[in-house]
Amino acid sequence: MLNEQFNPNRPNAAWCIDTTYIPTDDGFMYLTSIMDLYSRSIIAWDLADTLSTEVVIPIIKKAKRERQTSHPLIIHSDRGSQFTSQSFRRVTGSMTNSYSKKGYPWDNACIEAFHAVIKREWLNRFHIKGKVEAERLCFEYIDAYYNTVRIHSHCHYVSPREYEKLYYEHNKRRHAA
């Protein structure tokens, strides 16, 4: 469904979701992130010690609550069991589910790239002891830096939050005129 169309013309048109692993002294932690493709903003994330299907349900609910979506929305993922489950389909019932083609990772390139960036720019600098430390580090990077400070060429060299703010300000002025 997404078909490598990574540049929607508004926020909440297309989201990508994926999970990556973070090694800790207590074993692997799994970071699940949802990205709005318009701004590349991480709109919801969570850390768990399992890849269980039930782990992704609260993050979908959180993203829907945070973004108060009212427009049709595509949610794109790979074909992992947590994203093809009945419970995932139920919680995304008001959305259009899009899945990468088998053996074709490019459809999920944006969220995969984010997970590579958080590891390369931040997490790989630390010897992470456990979940509490991993959560703190993810918060520091995602919420305090990536979404609010880190500039993106995709966003014309402003942060994802600023890029969305500019979109809404422009539309507000356009509708007021």
Buried (B, 14 or more C-beta within 10 A) or exposed (E): EBEEBBEBEBBBBBBBBBBBEBBBEBEBBBBBBBBBBBBBBBBBBBBBBEBEBEBBBBBBEBBBEEBEBEEEBBBBBBEBEBBBBEEBEEBBEEBEBBBBEEEEEEBBEBBBEBBEBBBEEBBEEEEBEEBEBBBEBBEEBBEEBBBEEBEBEBBEEBBBBBBBEBBEEEEEEEEEE
